[in-house]
Amino acid sequence: MTRPLEDLASPHLSGLIPYTPGKPIEEVEREFGIAHSVKLASNENPLGPSPRALEAAAVALSGVHRYPDGGGYILRQALSRHWDVPPDCFVLGNGSNELLTLVGRIFLGPGDEVLYARQAFVVYDMVAQMTGATKVAVPLKNFTHDLDGMRAALTPKTKLVFLANPNNPTGTCVDPRALETFLAAAPPDAVVVLDEAYYEYMPPDIRPQALRFVRQERRLLVLRTFSKIYGLAGLRIGYGIGPAPLVALLNRVRDPFNVNSIAQAAAAAALGDTEHVQASRAANDAGRKFLTEQFRAMGLTGVPSAANFLLLDVGRPGGEVTEALLRRGVIVRPVRGYGFPTHLRITIGTAAENEKCVAALKAALKA
């Protein structure tokens, strides 16, 4: 008798729930018979990518009959100049998510402990599940990583630590001095992954100087992405910064040609467009201020955010409010799965998108 496929798969996949992406605009409009909807669910840059990135991508299209540079030489050189870290300390990924998976494959197995915040990016839990590692999940404190609690949870079996700063879905960051204290106190046999996908949105005065630990060759992997402020989410490109021996391990398991040539060209061009980054940050700051004030005037409680989204308590089941907003052409993200049943995660959009979101939310909560 043929065994079910589930029985043939790794036992660690049992109970693993696939990541659920947000609905695309086209599907929402088809389903609800509406037009001109706005997507505020996936923390994308509403200004789009740099014009330089689009131009570089267009040029790269003519070479798509060739395989991409498997080592990402030009982009790693650009990143090296940008961050003042040697090129062999950079690894490219098909989004930073791929690097999260790779680091789990390298270091985790049954009996190893992986430490992370309970209400942090869901992929950390998925990496622990698929590798059979022991999950050590520490609850957030005031919607923020509890570094004291996480330090107390470290044991000799701790192999990997995931830290998101700013955290998704709360948008909070830890005090940079407290983070540096935690990194300095991490056991030498543990690898710390500092996920800084929203790094460029953080106010400069609260950005940690984590790269100095990389330069000291501590066992730290800093993850960054071109999906957020650089507006290249559709091209799926991120990168890790770590000591050369750690990067070499990642390159052993990384798929050949994992980052396509168009993404590499666009990312290198985007990295040099500081004006676009500054404009994106300024628009985000203005949008955050507007939404925060509007939500406060509505009597709603939001979590102070250092990212490009807000976590908002709407005081009723978030799924119901999400459905009501969908019918009004506004796509947001409910976060019940993170333990926040009455909250929504709302991406900060353009001025017009933010105004539409506020109007739709007012109408939805009155219905």
Secondary structure per residue as TSV (DSSP state, phi and psi in degrees):
chain	resnum	aa	ss	phi	psi
A	1	M	-	360.0	133.7
A	2	T	-	-71.2	130.1
A	3	R	-	-77.9	147.7
A	4	P	-	-60.9	147.0
A	5	L	H	-55.5	-37.0
A	6	E	H	-58.3	-35.1
A	7	D	H	-73.3	-23.9
A	8	L	H	-84.3	-20.2
A	9	A	S	-77.0	166.2
A	10	S	-	-55.7	136.0
A	11	P	G	-62.9	-19.8
A	12	H	G	-70.4	-15.1
A	13	L	G	-81.0	-12.9
A	14	S	T	-62.5	123.7
A	15	G	T	84.9	-1.4
A	16	L	-	-76.6	121.2
A	17	I	-	-95.8	125.1
A	18	P	-	-61.3	150.8
A	19	Y	-	-62.8	133.5
A	20	T	-	-102.3	109.2
A	21	P	-	-75.5	159.4
A	22	G	-	-71.4	159.4
A	23	K	-	-72.4	137.6
A	24	P	-	-70.4	156.0
A	25	I	H	-56.9	-43.6
A	26	E	H	-60.2	-39.1
A	27	E	H	-70.5	-39.7
A	28	V	H	-62.5	-44.8
A	29	E	H	-66.8	-37.4
A	30	R	H	-66.9	-43.5
A	31	E	H	-66.2	-39.2
A	32	F	H	-104.9	0.5
A	33	G	T	64.4	41.1
A	34	I	-	-123.3	172.3
A	35	A	-	-139.1	164.3
A	36	H	S	59.4	38.3
A	37	S	-	-79.3	163.6
A	38	V	E	-125.1	141.4
A	39	K	E	-103.2	113.7
A	40	L	-	-125.4	45.6
A	41	A	S	-119.1	-16.0
A	42	S	S	-122.2	12.5
A	43	N	-	58.6	41.3
A	44	E	-	-89.8	162.9
A	45	N	-	-81.4	114.3
A	46	P	T	-68.8	-16.7
A	47	L	T	-80.3	-11.6
A	48	G	-	80.6	-172.0
A	49	P	S	-81.5	167.9
A	50	S	-	-61.2	139.7
A	51	P	H	-56.7	-32.6
A	52	R	H	-64.2	-38.7
A	53	A	H	-65.8	-41.6
A	54	L	H	-63.9	-40.1
A	55	E	H	-64.9	-44.1
A	56	A	H	-64.7	-38.1
A	57	A	H	-64.4	-40.7
A	58	A	H	-63.3	-41.3
A	59	V	H	-64.5	-41.3
A	60	A	H	-66.7	-22.9
A	61	L	H	-58.3	-32.3
A	62	S	T	-68.4	-13.7
A	63	G	T	-108.4	18.2
A	64	V	T	-74.2	-5.2
A	65	H	T	-78.1	-8.6
A	66	R	S	-101.4	149.5
A	67	Y	-	-66.0	148.7
A	68	P	-	-69.5	166.3
A	69	D	-	-67.8	109.2
A	70	G	T	-62.7	-22.5
A	71	G	T	-98.6	-5.5
A	72	G	-	59.0	41.7
A	73	Y	H	-56.2	-52.2
A	74	I	H	-63.5	-44.1
A	75	L	H	-67.6	-40.8
A	76	R	H	-65.2	-34.9
A	77	Q	H	-64.2	-42.8
A	78	A	H	-64.0	-42.0
A	79	L	H	-65.2	-37.6
A	80	S	H	-61.3	-44.6
A	81	R	H	-66.4	-37.9
A	82	H	H	-67.4	-40.5
A	83	W	H	-107.5	-0.8
A	84	D	T	56.4	48.3
A	85	V	-	-132.3	139.9
A	86	P	-	-56.0	147.2
A	87	P	G	-58.2	-31.8
A	88	D	G	-76.5	5.0
A	89	C	G	-98.8	7.8
A	90	F	E	-116.3	138.5
A	91	V	E	-130.2	136.5
A	92	L	E	-96.4	146.8
A	93	G	E	-135.1	158.3
A	94	N	S	-77.0	74.1
A	95	G	S	79.7	156.1
A	96	S	H	-68.0	-18.9
A	97	N	H	-57.9	-39.5
A	98	E	H	-60.7	-37.5
A	99	L	H	-69.7	-32.8
A	100	L	H	-60.9	-43.1
A	101	T	H	-67.4	-41.2
A	102	L	H	-64.0	-42.6
A	103	V	H	-66.7	-32.2
A	104	G	H	-67.3	-41.9
A	105	R	H	-62.1	-34.1
A	106	I	H	-74.0	-44.4
A	107	F	H	-108.0	-16.9
A	108	L	-	-107.4	143.8
A	109	G	-	-158.7	175.5
A	110	P	T	-54.4	132.9
A	111	G	T	96.5	-20.7
A	112	D	-	-81.5	147.4
A	113	E	E	-103.2	138.2
A	114	V	E	-120.9	127.7
A	115	L	E	-109.2	133.5
A	116	Y	E	-161.7	170.6
A	117	A	E	-80.1	142.1
A	118	R	T	-63.4	-38.8
A	119	Q	T	-106.2	53.1
A	120	A	S	-115.7	-175.3
A	121	F	-	-50.6	128.3
A	122	V	H	-61.7	-23.8
A	123	V	H	-64.4	-28.7
A	124	Y	H	-59.8	-46.0
A	125	D	H	-64.7	-38.1
A	126	M	H	-65.0	-40.4
A	127	V	H	-62.1	-43.4
A	128	A	H	-62.5	-42.4
A	129	Q	H	-64.5	-46.5
A	130	M	H	-72.5	-17.5
A	131	T	H	-98.9	-5.3
A	132	G	T	75.9	15.1
A	133	A	-	-75.5	163.0
A	134	T	E	-84.0	124.5
A	135	K	E	-83.9	128.6
A	136	V	E	-122.3	97.6
A	137	A	E	-107.9	118.3
A	138	V	E	-99.2	128.3
A	139	P	-	-61.8	150.2
A	140	L	-	-66.7	159.0
A	141	K	B	-124.5	115.9
A	142	N	T	55.5	43.7
A	143	F	T	66.5	13.6
A	144	T	B	-127.9	151.2
A	145	H	-	-53.1	128.9
A	146	D	-	-90.6	89.1
A	147	L	H	-66.5	-33.1
A	148	D	H	-65.1	-44.2
A	149	G	H	-64.6	-36.7
A	150	M	H	-71.1	-38.0
A	151	R	H	-64.4	-38.3
A	152	A	H	-66.8	-23.6
A	153	A	H	-86.2	-7.2
A	154	L	-	-66.6	136.1
A	155	T	-	-135.8	171.7
A	156	P	T	-60.3	-17.7
A	157	K	T	-89.0	-5.8
A	158	T	E	-66.8	116.3
A	159	K	E	-103.5	-33.2
A	160	L	E	-142.3	139.5
A	161	V	E	-125.7	127.2
A	162	F	E	-105.6	128.0
A	163	L	E	-130.2	124.1
A	164	A	E	-104.2	125.4
A	165	N	S	-147.8	107.1
A	166	P	S	-63.2	156.7
A	167	N	-	-86.4	143.2
A	168	N	T	-112.0	119.2
A	169	P	T	-108.7	13.1
A	170	T	T	-89.2	-24.1
A	171	G	-	79.0	5.7
A	172	T	-	-88.7	155.4
A	173	C	-	-127.2	160.1
A	174	V	-	-90.3	161.4
A	175	D	-	-61.5	130.0
A	176	P	H	-60.1	-33.8
A	177	R	H	-68.9	-38.6
A	178	A	H	-65.7	-37.5
A	179	L	H	-66.2	-43.2
A	180	E	H	-65.6	-34.3
A	181	T	H	-64.1	-42.2
A	182	F	H	-63.0	-46.2
A	183	L	H	-62.3	-38.8
A	184	A	H	-68.5	-28.3
A	185	A	H	-91.8	-6.0
A	186	A	S	-61.0	139.0
A	187	P	-	-61.5	146.0
A	188	P	T	-63.8	-24.0
A	189	D	T	-91.2	5.4
A	190	A	-	-107.2	142.1
A	191	V	E	-100.4	128.3
A	192	V	E	-102.6	128.8
A	193	V	E	-108.2	114.3
A	194	L	E	-100.7	107.3
A	195	D	E	-89.9	105.8
A	196	E	-	-115.0	50.9
A	197	A	T	-59.4	-29.8
A	198	Y	T	-107.0	21.3
A	199	Y	G	-52.7	-45.5
A	200	E	G	-68.2	-17.8
A	201	Y	G	-83.1	-16.1
A	202	M	S	-69.6	140.3
A	203	P	-	-58.2	138.2
A	204	P	G	-54.5	-32.0
A	205	D	G	-74.0	-10.4
A	206	I	G	-116.8	10.9
A	207	R	-	-79.0	126.3
A	208	P	-	-72.9	154.6
A	209	Q	-	-98.6	60.2
A	210	A	T	-69.3	-24.8
A	211	L	H	-65.8	-18.7
A	212	R	H	-66.5	-28.5
A	213	F	H	-71.3	-34.5
A	214	V	H	-64.6	-44.2
A	215	R	H	-63.5	-26.9
A	216	Q	T	-84.5	1.9
A	217	E	T	62.2	34.3
A	218	R	-	-73.8	160.3
A	219	R	S	-81.2	72.1
A	220	L	E	-131.0	132.4
A	221	L	E	-117.2	116.5
A	222	V	E	-96.6	125.0
A	223	L	E	-105.0	134.1
A	224	R	E	-131.3	168.3
A	225	T	E	-145.3	155.9
A	226	F	S	-98.5	6.8
A	227	S	S	-81.3	-21.8
A	228	K	S	-97.7	-96.6
A	229	I	T	-65.8	-25.6
A	230	Y	T	-81.6	-10.1
A	231	G	-	70.0	28.6
A	232	L	-	-113.2	33.4
A	233	A	G	-57.1	-37.2
A	234	G	G	-70.6	-16.4
A	235	L	G	-93.2	-9.3
A	236	R	-	52.8	78.5
A	237	I	-	-145.2	127.0
A	238	G	E	-139.4	-179.5
A	239	Y	E	-154.6	157.1
A	240	G	E	-117.5	148.4
A	241	I	E	-123.5	120.2
A	242	G	-	-156.5	170.9
A	243	P	-	-59.1	147.9
A	244	A	H	-52.5	-42.2
A	245	P	H	-61.9	-35.0
A	246	L	H	-69.9	-43.0
A	247	V	H	-62.7	-37.5
A	248	A	H	-61.6	-37.4
A	249	L	H	-65.3	-42.0
A	250	L	H	-62.1	-38.5
A	251	N	H	-68.4	-22.5
A	252	R	H	-66.4	-36.0
A	253	V	H	-104.1	-10.0
A	254	R	S	-66.8	136.8
A	255	D	-	-64.1	143.0
A	256	P	T	-60.8	140.9
A	257	F	T	57.1	40.6
A	258	N	-	-73.6	-18.0
A	259	V	S	-118.6	122.1
A	260	N	-	-71.9	162.7
A	261	S	H	-67.3	-34.2
A	262	I	H	-66.9	-42.8
A	263	A	H	-62.5	-43.0
A	264	Q	H	-62.1	-44.5
A	265	A	H	-65.7	-44.8
A	266	A	H	-64.4	-40.3
A	267	A	H	-65.4	-42.7
A	268	A	H	-61.9	-40.0
A	269	A	H	-70.0	-41.3
A	270	A	H	-62.6	-36.4
A	271	L	H	-60.2	-31.3
A	272	G	T	-88.1	-5.8
A	273	D	-	-94.3	78.4
A	274	T	H	-66.6	-29.5
A	275	E	H	-64.6	-39.5
A	276	H	H	-67.1	-40.4
A	277	V	H	-62.1	-45.0
A	278	Q	H	-63.4	-41.2
A	279	A	H	-65.2	-38.8
A	280	S	H	-65.5	-41.4
A	281	R	H	-66.5	-42.0
A	282	A	H	-64.0	-42.6
A	283	A	H	-63.8	-38.2
A	284	N	H	-66.8	-43.0
A	285	D	H	-61.0	-43.4
A	286	A	H	-65.7	-42.2
A	287	G	H	-65.9	-38.8
A	288	R	H	-62.3	-44.1
A	289	K	H	-62.2	-45.4
A	290	F	H	-62.1	-50.4
A	291	L	H	-64.2	-41.5
A	292	T	H	-59.8	-44.8
A	293	E	H	-66.2	-41.8
A	294	Q	H	-66.1	-43.1
A	295	F	H	-66.0	-38.8
A	296	R	H	-63.6	-40.6
A	297	A	H	-64.4	-25.8
A	298	M	T	-84.0	-1.5
A	299	G	T	81.3	18.9
A	300	L	-	-100.4	146.3
A	301	T	E	-101.8	124.7
A	302	G	E	-115.5	160.8
A	303	V	E	-94.6	127.6
A	304	P	-	-54.9	129.3
A	305	S	-	-119.8	143.9
A	306	A	S	-111.6	15.2
A	307	A	S	-116.6	-157.8
A	308	N	S	-108.3	32.1
A	309	F	E	-152.8	164.5
A	310	L	E	-126.5	141.5
A	311	L	E	-99.5	117.0
A	312	L	E	-120.4	130.0
A	313	D	E	-89.3	113.5
A	314	V	-	-95.6	1.3
A	315	G	S	75.2	9.5
A	316	R	S	-153.3	169.8
A	317	P	-	-52.3	124.1
A	318	G	H	-62.6	-33.2
A	319	G	H	-61.9	-39.4
A	320	E	H	-65.1	-43.6
A	321	V	H	-68.0	-37.8
A	322	T	H	-58.9	-44.6
A	323	E	H	-61.7	-42.4
A	324	A	H	-64.9	-36.6
A	325	L	H	-70.1	-37.6
A	326	L	H	-57.3	-42.0
A	327	R	T	-66.4	-17.2
A	328	R	T	-105.1	12.2
A	329	G	T	81.3	24.6
A	330	V	E	-126.0	121.0
A	331	I	E	-103.0	117.5
A	332	V	-	-126.5	-176.9
A	333	R	E	-119.8	116.9
A	334	P	E	-75.9	150.3
A	335	V	-	-129.8	36.5
A	336	R	G	-57.6	-38.3
A	337	G	G	-62.4	-18.7
A	338	Y	G	-91.0	0.3
A	339	G	T	92.4	19.0
A	340	F	-	-123.3	77.0
A	341	P	T	-67.4	-22.0
A	342	T	T	-110.2	16.4
A	343	H	E	-108.9	155.7
A	344	L	E	-123.4	144.8
A	345	R	E	-101.5	120.1
A	346	I	E	-119.1	118.4
A	347	T	E	-70.4	141.5
A	348	I	-	-78.6	122.1
A	349	G	-	-105.4	-158.2
A	350	T	-	-71.7	171.6
A	351	A	H	-58.5	-43.7
A	352	A	H	-66.4	-40.4
A	353	E	H	-65.8	-39.8
A	354	N	H	-64.4	-40.7
A	355	E	H	-64.7	-40.5
A	356	K	H	-64.8	-38.3
A	357	C	H	-62.4	-45.7
A	358	V	H	-62.3	-46.1
A	359	A	H	-62.9	-42.1
A	360	A	H	-67.1	-38.4
A	361	L	H	-67.6	-40.3
A	362	K	H	-58.7	-45.3
A	363	A	H	-67.0	-39.6
A	364	A	H	-66.1	-38.9
A	365	L	H	-76.0	-18.2
A	366	K	H	-87.3	-20.4
A	367	A	-	-68.6	360.0
